[in-house]
Amino acid sequence: MTGQPHNDTVGQPRHDIYGLLCPGRAVFELLVHKWTGLAITALADGPRRFGELRRKLEGVSPKALTQTLRRLEDNGLVRRTVYAEVPPRVEYELTALGRGALEPLAHLRTWIRANTGKFTAGE
């Protein structure tokens, strides 16, 4: 396959996620980024402010969190709302598309919990 979408037998485009030009590949790369899944699941219970997210995601730098939230917002997974207060209050929340990512991420977390002890480093 070339990595470009092509039509299957019923006329619907099919994608090869391994192909460089596949639109699904960009989505896959976004979702498997280091902080993306954690940020999405941290927003599962509702809107959070930047500081709340930073405390929840132990080890994330302000720069990395800002970049992650921007990518999620740019791709329609997160909505950023700025409230006209002094000082301004900014909240991040999942969109319907972002909430849709919670189920597959929950399956991944379940698999990780069941298998973490089975991994061997350096073998």
Long-range contacts (C-beta under 8 A, 24 or more apart in sequence): 27-75, 30-71, 30-72, 30-75, 31-101, 33-68, 33-71, 34-64, 35-60, 35-64, 35-65, 35-68, 36-68, 36-71, 36-72, 37-105, 37-108, 39-65, 39-68, 39-69, 39-72, 39-78, 40-72, 40-77, 40-78, 40-94, 40-98, 40-101, 40-102, 40-105, 41-102, 41-105, 41-106, 41-109, 43-78, 43-92, 43-93, 43-94, 43-98, 44-94, 44-99, 44-102, 46-93, 47-81, 47-91, 47-92, 47-93, 48-91, 48-92, 48-93, 49-89, 49-90, 49-91, 49-92, 50-90, 50-92, 53-92, 72-98, 77-101
